[in-house]
Amino acid sequence: MSWRWHDGYVYFPPSEPRAAKGGIKAQSKRGAFGKSWWAKRWIAVLEGFDIGARLGRGRSYARRGQVLSIAIDKGLVQARVQGSRPKPYGVTIKVKTLSGANWKKLARALSHQAIFAAKLLAGEMPQHIEGAFKDAGLSLFPEKLKELDTDCSCPDWSNPCKHIAAVYYLLGEEFDRDPFLILKLRGVNREEIVGLLGGTSGKTTSRYTRGKSTAPETGEEVSLPLEPLDSDASAFWDGSSLPDDLFGEVRIPPVSAALPKRLGSFPFWRGEQRFLDAVEPIYIQASPRGMDLFLICP
Protein backbone atom coordinates (compact mmCIF):
# COMPACT_ATOMS: atom_id res chain seq x y z
CA MET A 1 0.00 0.00 0.00
CA SER A 2 1.43 3.40 -0.96
CA TRP A 3 1.51 6.31 1.51
CA ARG A 4 2.76 9.86 1.81
CA TRP A 5 3.22 12.59 4.38
CA HIS A 6 0.61 15.33 4.68
CA ASP A 7 0.78 18.12 7.31
CA GLY A 8 3.02 15.98 9.48
CA TYR A 9 0.79 12.88 9.29
CA VAL A 10 1.13 9.64 7.36
CA TYR A 11 -1.64 9.52 4.77
CA PHE A 12 -2.89 6.25 3.28
CA PRO A 13 -5.05 6.73 0.17
CA PRO A 14 -8.27 4.65 0.06
CA SER A 15 -7.59 1.11 -1.14
CA GLU A 16 -9.72 -0.65 -3.72
CA PRO A 17 -11.28 -3.94 -2.62
CA ARG A 18 -10.73 -7.11 -4.56
CA ALA A 19 -13.70 -8.24 -6.64
CA ALA A 20 -15.87 -10.66 -4.68
CA LYS A 21 -17.84 -13.49 -6.28
CA GLY A 22 -21.16 -14.61 -4.86
CA GLY A 23 -21.32 -11.87 -2.24
CA ILE A 24 -24.44 -10.46 -0.61
CA LYS A 25 -25.59 -7.43 -2.56
CA ALA A 26 -27.77 -4.71 -1.11
CA GLN A 27 -31.23 -4.40 -2.65
CA SER A 28 -30.91 -0.62 -2.40
CA LYS A 29 -29.04 0.74 -5.41
CA ARG A 30 -29.03 4.37 -4.30
CA GLY A 31 -30.25 6.56 -1.48
CA ALA A 32 -31.10 5.37 2.03
CA PHE A 33 -30.98 1.79 3.27
CA GLY A 34 -34.01 0.21 4.87
CA LYS A 35 -37.68 1.01 4.26
CA SER A 36 -39.36 0.24 7.57
CA TRP A 37 -39.09 2.50 10.59
CA TRP A 38 -37.29 -0.19 12.60
CA ALA A 39 -34.66 -0.71 9.87
CA LYS A 40 -34.07 3.04 9.68
CA ARG A 41 -33.65 3.20 13.46
CA TRP A 42 -30.95 0.52 13.25
CA ILE A 43 -29.12 2.43 10.51
CA ALA A 44 -29.37 5.60 12.63
CA VAL A 45 -27.36 3.83 15.36
CA LEU A 46 -24.50 3.31 12.89
CA GLU A 47 -24.66 6.78 11.41
CA GLY A 48 -24.62 8.27 14.90
CA PHE A 49 -21.01 7.11 15.31
CA ASP A 50 -19.82 9.90 13.01
CA ILE A 51 -17.18 7.89 11.13
CA GLY A 52 -17.19 10.23 8.13
CA ALA A 53 -16.24 8.88 4.71
CA ARG A 54 -16.24 5.30 5.99
CA LEU A 55 -20.01 5.35 5.89
CA GLY A 56 -19.95 6.03 2.15
CA ARG A 57 -17.34 3.31 1.63
CA GLY A 58 -19.48 0.94 3.70
CA ARG A 59 -22.53 1.63 1.52
CA SER A 60 -20.42 1.03 -1.57
CA TYR A 61 -19.13 -2.28 -0.19
CA ALA A 62 -22.69 -3.39 0.62
CA ARG A 63 -23.93 -2.57 -2.88
CA ARG A 64 -20.94 -4.16 -4.64
CA GLY A 65 -21.40 -7.48 -2.85
CA GLN A 66 -18.15 -7.35 -0.85
CA VAL A 67 -19.84 -8.97 2.17
CA LEU A 68 -19.43 -12.72 1.66
CA SER A 69 -21.44 -14.07 4.58
CA ILE A 70 -23.49 -12.98 7.59
CA ALA A 71 -24.56 -15.19 10.49
CA ILE A 72 -26.92 -13.88 13.18
CA ASP A 73 -27.26 -15.38 16.65
CA LYS A 74 -28.48 -14.08 19.97
CA GLY A 75 -26.51 -10.93 20.65
CA LEU A 76 -23.98 -11.75 17.96
CA VAL A 77 -23.36 -11.08 14.26
CA GLN A 78 -20.41 -12.66 12.49
CA ALA A 79 -19.52 -11.80 8.90
CA ARG A 80 -16.79 -12.08 6.30
CA VAL A 81 -15.98 -9.11 4.09
CA GLN A 82 -13.69 -9.09 1.07
CA GLY A 83 -11.34 -6.13 1.24
CA SER A 84 -8.13 -5.26 -0.57
CA ARG A 85 -6.20 -8.23 0.80
CA PRO A 86 -6.55 -11.82 -0.50
CA LYS A 87 -7.99 -13.13 2.77
CA PRO A 88 -11.45 -11.76 3.68
CA TYR A 89 -11.71 -9.79 6.90
CA GLY A 90 -13.65 -11.17 9.84
CA VAL A 91 -16.28 -8.83 11.31
CA THR A 92 -17.89 -9.33 14.71
CA ILE A 93 -20.75 -7.24 16.09
CA LYS A 94 -21.88 -7.95 19.63
CA VAL A 95 -25.10 -6.45 20.96
CA LYS A 96 -25.86 -6.39 24.67
CA THR A 97 -28.74 -8.81 25.29
CA LEU A 98 -31.56 -8.35 27.78
CA SER A 99 -31.83 -10.76 30.69
CA GLY A 100 -34.59 -13.36 30.97
CA ALA A 101 -36.15 -11.39 33.81
CA ASN A 102 -36.21 -8.24 31.67
CA TRP A 103 -37.86 -10.10 28.79
CA LYS A 104 -40.59 -11.37 31.13
CA LYS A 105 -41.05 -7.83 32.43
CA LEU A 106 -41.32 -6.58 28.85
CA ALA A 107 -43.80 -9.32 27.91
CA ARG A 108 -46.09 -8.16 30.71
CA ALA A 109 -45.89 -4.61 29.38
CA LEU A 110 -46.62 -5.75 25.81
CA SER A 111 -49.59 -7.86 26.93
CA HIS A 112 -51.45 -4.73 28.08
CA GLN A 113 -52.11 -3.82 24.43
CA ALA A 114 -53.27 -6.60 22.10
CA ILE A 115 -52.04 -4.72 19.04
CA PHE A 116 -48.41 -5.42 20.04
CA ALA A 117 -48.85 -9.19 20.07
CA ALA A 118 -51.04 -9.13 16.94
CA LYS A 119 -48.50 -7.22 14.87
CA LEU A 120 -45.53 -9.23 16.13
CA LEU A 121 -47.30 -12.48 15.31
CA ALA A 122 -48.01 -11.06 11.84
CA GLY A 123 -44.29 -10.41 11.32
CA GLU A 124 -44.43 -6.64 11.79
CA MET A 125 -42.74 -4.45 14.38
CA PRO A 126 -45.44 -2.35 16.11
CA GLN A 127 -44.94 1.39 15.64
CA HIS A 128 -45.04 2.24 19.35
CA ILE A 129 -43.21 -0.79 20.72
CA GLU A 130 -40.26 1.41 21.72
CA GLY A 131 -42.60 3.13 24.17
CA ALA A 132 -43.40 -0.23 25.77
CA PHE A 133 -39.67 -0.91 26.10
CA LYS A 134 -39.16 2.46 27.78
CA ASP A 135 -42.10 1.87 30.13
CA ALA A 136 -40.30 -1.30 31.22
CA GLY A 137 -37.07 0.65 31.67
CA LEU A 138 -35.47 -1.00 28.62
CA SER A 139 -34.54 -0.12 25.04
CA LEU A 140 -35.20 -1.99 21.81
CA PHE A 141 -32.17 -0.57 20.01
CA PRO A 142 -28.71 -0.03 21.49
CA GLU A 143 -28.64 3.53 22.80
CA LYS A 144 -25.05 3.80 23.97
CA LEU A 145 -21.75 2.82 22.42
CA LYS A 146 -21.03 0.48 25.34
CA GLU A 147 -24.06 -1.61 24.32
CA LEU A 148 -22.25 -2.48 21.09
CA ASP A 149 -18.92 -4.24 20.70
CA THR A 150 -17.62 -4.22 17.12
CA ASP A 151 -14.40 -5.66 15.77
CA CYS A 152 -12.81 -6.22 12.35
CA SER A 153 -9.57 -7.98 11.46
CA CYS A 154 -8.64 -5.24 8.96
CA PRO A 155 -5.76 -2.84 9.73
CA ASP A 156 -8.01 0.25 9.83
CA TRP A 157 -7.69 2.04 13.18
CA SER A 158 -11.29 3.28 13.04
CA ASN A 159 -13.98 1.25 14.74
CA PRO A 160 -16.49 0.91 13.15
CA CYS A 161 -14.57 0.66 9.88
CA LYS A 162 -16.03 0.48 6.36
CA HIS A 163 -16.26 -3.31 6.56
CA ILE A 164 -18.33 -3.15 9.74
CA ALA A 165 -20.43 -0.38 8.18
CA ALA A 166 -21.17 -2.58 5.14
CA VAL A 167 -22.48 -5.35 7.42
CA TYR A 168 -24.57 -2.82 9.37
CA TYR A 169 -26.27 -1.62 6.19
CA LEU A 170 -27.07 -5.15 5.02
CA LEU A 171 -28.47 -5.97 8.46
CA GLY A 172 -30.78 -2.96 8.12
CA GLU A 173 -32.17 -4.35 4.87
CA GLU A 174 -32.56 -7.80 6.42
CA PHE A 175 -34.53 -6.30 9.31
CA ASP A 176 -37.01 -5.04 6.71
CA ARG A 177 -37.65 -8.66 5.77
CA ASP A 178 -37.64 -10.13 9.28
CA PRO A 179 -38.06 -7.71 12.23
CA PHE A 180 -37.69 -10.62 14.66
CA LEU A 181 -33.95 -10.50 13.99
CA ILE A 182 -33.78 -7.28 16.00
CA LEU A 183 -35.32 -9.08 18.98
CA LYS A 184 -32.92 -11.98 18.41
CA LEU A 185 -29.98 -9.62 18.71
CA ARG A 186 -31.45 -8.49 22.02
CA GLY A 187 -31.64 -12.07 23.29
CA VAL A 188 -34.83 -13.90 22.21
CA ASN A 189 -35.81 -15.67 19.00
CA ARG A 190 -39.21 -15.74 17.31
CA GLU A 191 -40.49 -18.83 19.15
CA GLU A 192 -39.44 -17.51 22.54
CA ILE A 193 -41.09 -14.10 22.15
CA VAL A 194 -44.28 -15.75 20.88
CA GLY A 195 -44.20 -18.06 23.90
CA LEU A 196 -43.69 -15.14 26.27
CA LEU A 197 -46.59 -13.22 24.77
CA GLY A 198 -48.81 -16.29 24.91
CA GLY A 199 -47.81 -17.03 28.49
CA THR A 200 -48.62 -13.55 29.76
CA SER A 201 -52.09 -13.56 28.23
CA GLY A 202 -52.94 -17.03 29.48
CA LYS A 203 -54.08 -18.11 26.03
CA THR A 204 -52.49 -20.14 23.30
CA THR A 205 -50.96 -18.14 20.49
CA SER A 206 -52.90 -20.15 17.93
CA ARG A 207 -56.64 -19.82 17.42
CA TYR A 208 -56.95 -23.51 16.69
CA THR A 209 -56.50 -26.57 18.82
CA ARG A 210 -57.36 -30.15 18.08
CA GLY A 211 -61.09 -30.24 17.39
CA LYS A 212 -61.67 -26.79 18.89
CA SER A 213 -61.49 -23.16 17.84
CA THR A 214 -61.47 -19.90 19.72
CA ALA A 215 -64.25 -17.55 18.68
CA PRO A 216 -62.61 -14.19 17.94
CA GLU A 217 -65.52 -12.16 19.31
CA THR A 218 -66.03 -13.91 22.63
CA GLY A 219 -62.77 -15.75 23.22
CA GLU A 220 -64.77 -18.89 24.05
CA GLU A 221 -63.80 -22.29 22.68
CA VAL A 222 -66.27 -23.84 20.28
CA SER A 223 -66.30 -27.39 18.98
CA LEU A 224 -65.43 -28.05 15.38
CA PRO A 225 -66.94 -30.98 13.52
CA LEU A 226 -64.38 -33.69 12.91
CA GLU A 227 -64.21 -35.32 9.50
CA PRO A 228 -65.49 -38.90 9.94
CA LEU A 229 -63.32 -41.81 8.89
CA ASP A 230 -64.75 -44.64 6.79
CA SER A 231 -65.18 -47.69 9.03
CA ASP A 232 -64.80 -50.04 6.05
CA ALA A 233 -61.06 -50.80 5.87
CA SER A 234 -61.30 -52.40 2.43
CA ALA A 235 -62.91 -49.27 1.00
CA PHE A 236 -60.13 -47.21 2.48
CA TRP A 237 -57.28 -49.27 1.04
CA ASP A 238 -58.92 -50.11 -2.33
CA GLY A 239 -59.84 -46.52 -2.96
CA SER A 240 -62.69 -45.33 -5.12
CA SER A 241 -63.26 -43.30 -8.25
CA LEU A 242 -62.23 -39.69 -8.01
CA PRO A 243 -64.91 -37.01 -8.38
CA ASP A 244 -64.83 -34.91 -11.54
CA ASP A 245 -64.38 -31.70 -9.56
CA LEU A 246 -61.53 -33.01 -7.38
CA PHE A 247 -59.23 -30.12 -8.33
CA GLY A 248 -61.93 -27.48 -8.31
CA GLU A 249 -61.57 -24.61 -10.75
CA VAL A 250 -58.29 -24.84 -12.65
CA ARG A 251 -57.01 -21.59 -14.11
CA ILE A 252 -53.89 -19.48 -14.39
CA PRO A 253 -53.45 -17.59 -11.09
CA PRO A 254 -54.54 -13.94 -11.33
CA VAL A 255 -51.43 -12.93 -9.35
CA SER A 256 -48.11 -14.35 -10.51
CA ALA A 257 -45.61 -15.63 -7.92
CA ALA A 258 -48.18 -15.11 -5.16
CA LEU A 259 -46.41 -17.37 -2.64
CA PRO A 260 -42.92 -15.81 -3.03
CA LYS A 261 -44.52 -12.36 -2.79
CA ARG A 262 -46.20 -13.41 0.43
CA LEU A 263 -42.97 -14.84 1.84
CA GLY A 264 -41.02 -11.70 0.95
CA SER A 265 -37.40 -11.28 -0.04
CA PHE A 266 -34.95 -14.17 0.19
CA PRO A 267 -32.61 -13.88 3.22
CA PHE A 268 -29.39 -12.07 2.24
CA TRP A 269 -30.08 -12.41 -1.49
CA ARG A 270 -26.92 -12.61 -3.62
CA GLY A 271 -28.30 -12.12 -7.13
CA GLU A 272 -27.81 -9.20 -9.47
CA GLN A 273 -31.58 -8.62 -9.60
CA ARG A 274 -34.01 -8.32 -6.73
CA PHE A 275 -35.30 -11.77 -5.74
CA LEU A 276 -38.91 -11.21 -6.82
CA ASP A 277 -37.79 -9.56 -10.06
CA ALA A 278 -35.78 -12.69 -10.82
CA VAL A 279 -38.44 -15.32 -10.04
CA GLU A 280 -41.68 -13.65 -11.19
CA PRO A 281 -40.95 -14.01 -14.95
CA ILE A 282 -40.39 -17.75 -14.36
CA TYR A 283 -43.85 -18.06 -12.80
CA ILE A 284 -45.40 -16.08 -15.66
CA GLN A 285 -43.84 -18.41 -18.25
CA ALA A 286 -44.56 -21.62 -16.33
CA SER A 287 -48.27 -21.00 -15.64
CA PRO A 288 -49.59 -21.42 -19.24
CA ARG A 289 -47.30 -24.39 -19.81
CA GLY A 290 -48.59 -26.02 -16.65
CA MET A 291 -52.16 -25.37 -17.77
CA ASP A 292 -51.49 -26.96 -21.17
CA LEU A 293 -49.95 -30.02 -19.53
CA PHE A 294 -52.91 -30.37 -17.16
CA LEU A 295 -55.44 -30.19 -19.99
CA ILE A 296 -53.78 -32.87 -22.13
CA CYS A 297 -53.30 -35.34 -19.28
CA PRO A 298 -55.99 -38.06 -19.13
C-alpha angles and dihedrals in degrees: 000000000000122000141176141190119262123177091338095311132104108247122203114194116226111278123226116238122236115255111267124212121213095005127155109267124202115245089219110085096183141359125022126358120235128028104210123076092243093053090049090050090054092050089049089060090058096043090050089069090075097220094158119207092009089077091060091046089049091053090049092050091050093051095044093054097246091143105089101185142359126195121186124201134158106306092345139092120183122186143166120223127189110227133164095298124078094245115066117241121248116232124196125186117184120191121195108249126217119245123251090251091053092050091052089049090051092047090057090052092048092048091064090074118045092203090072094057092040094054094043091051088050090055097255130119108234113241095234099037091111087065090056089051091051092048087057090048092251139107130228095207127041107268101184133046091240089064089065128059113189129179137173129185092223120110094243111123092211119094115224092037127186091272092056089044091054091054091047091055093049090049089055090056091046090053087059088061098040118017090182088077089072090056089046090057087053092053114275133082128217096270093048096050090046089051092049092050091047092047095052093051094046092230134101115260091232123072091216133068129169107301093345139085134194113237107231094216100049104019089228122136116246127191119250121210111252119224106250120236121227108254091207105091094192091056090051096051098036093049126206139242115296118243117250092240095049093125096039117212111356116203142133108280113258089223117049119223090006095162097050089046089053092048092049130212121351113256110268093346114210102192129112091239128050110272097247091044088056099047103035095073088053091056091047091053095042098050098070091041090052090049092051091050092049093051095051095046114099 
